[in-house]
Amino acid sequence: MNEEEIEELKRQVEYYKRLSDEVAGQNIRSDAQLSLLKRKLDQKQNGFTILSDLHDVFGQQIYEKEFFTSTLELIITTLKMDKTLVFWQSPENPTVFIPKWMMGYSKDESVQIQTKELEFKLDGDSLTRPFIFNQKSTPNSIAIQIRNNFLLQFFVAIPIRIQGQIEGWMLSARDREAWPFYPPLDQGDMDTLVAIGGFIEAGLANASLYSSLEKANKELEAYNHELEKRVAERTKDLRIRNQELSREKKRSEDLLLNILPKETADELKKNGFAKAKLQENATVMFTDFVNFTKFSSQISSEELVAELDHCFRYFDMITTKYGLEKIKTIGDAHMSACGVTGEGGTASDVIHAGLEIRDFIEEYRKEKPEHLRQYFRIRIGINTGPVVAGVVGLKKFSFDIWGDTVNTAARMEQGSSAGKVNVSHSTYMKCKEDFDFEERGEIAAKNKGEILMYYVERKK
């Protein structure tokens, strides 16, 4: 062979060598693609196997421990995982999760991890979605905790929700990742475990439903049996008692409305308590008999109580007529007010009521013997301003009002004269166009200094 033939032969050999290398490379790539496709197919088949096995338990009663044990065994054996750990929410702290079920751990490892806790947080934010940590992942704070405290190297974490709230987490892990015998965890693994997590949630819901239904059925059977027995024995008696109860309820409600304002009584019946409230524009009236202590020594106790009862009944009719709320009586003093429930009369109504009470006593005293008339004189004081109104105590409920406005009203009464209605400047400013006022100037009041006071009469 000459040189040209030899060179041509070398070129052909080089060409076929390159062609062979290219074919070999394509075969390797094809094998890798086929291997990857086969892995994805195996993942789907394995996931389908587990889901089918889990689906079979849905037609029967589910017990939590056996359910999780079976599920974790399926994950370990079918998905070729080394360890699987289920965390559950701590009863003491809902942000902390503690190990509850585990598979793939040795006895010593189980003892080591069972007292440890974990918060599923990253950079201060709570985790709510599934996540994966494999050999390509960048280590973060939660992955480091899981590795160090719970001995999981590469893992997929799936939240478990009950009624929309995360109650637990399932972590399924491999101790190593080296292709092809220990394939790295990927999205296919996470998709399969997410589907399994959904079945776990449905299984727990079924378990709760079964338990609730079983308990409800037992309770219903017992209740029906007892109800039938009671209905047979007590139908007639129940009808009578219902009638008595209706009458007693009406009497109680009427009595409650005699003691408390309707708004307060309604709040008390609804909530079991009534909050004290600030009322910005209340008018308070005190009445007090002159020389009552001396009068009480002149007659018997029975006669004294009868006289007070007669007068206070009339006072109550007058205050009711003008929309006032009776607060209380203390000895011979009578206290009433408007604006303490956010509704009712006005300052003018209080003055009208005060004048009418004064007039009633002036007429009533004329009916008495001469030596007793001096005791049937009354002083009346009125003041306007903010008060706190509400119910005090747990028993024998008493509606009352508090504040400087109440104290000043009492000073108005003390600074009044027999047969006079004495009002403060704040009340005068509210009603100065409606009545005739006699300015008395500033008058000393106990613990209040000097206060501007006015006598009031109807317009002439």
Secondary structure as UniProt FT lines:
FT   HELIX           3..56
FT   HELIX           57..59
FT   HELIX           64..78
FT   TURN            79..80
FT   STRAND          83..89
FT   TURN            94..95
FT   STRAND          97..103
FT   HELIX           107..113
FT   TURN            114..115
FT   STRAND          121..122
FT   TURN            123..124
FT   STRAND          125..126
FT   STRAND          131..133
FT   TURN            135..136
FT   HELIX           141..150
FT   STRAND          154..162
FT   TURN            163..164
FT   STRAND          165..174
FT   TURN            179..181
FT   HELIX           187..259
FT   HELIX           262..271
FT   STRAND          277..289
FT   TURN            290..291
FT   HELIX           292..296
FT   TURN            297..298
FT   HELIX           301..321
FT   TURN            322..323
FT   STRAND          325..330
FT   TURN            331..332
FT   STRAND          333..338
FT   HELIX           347..365
FT   TURN            366..367
FT   HELIX           370..375
FT   STRAND          378..392
FT   STRAND          398..402
FT   HELIX           404..414
FT   TURN            418..419
FT   STRAND          420..424
FT   HELIX           425..431
FT   TURN            432..434
FT   STRAND          435..445
FT   TURN            446..448
FT   STRAND          449..458
//
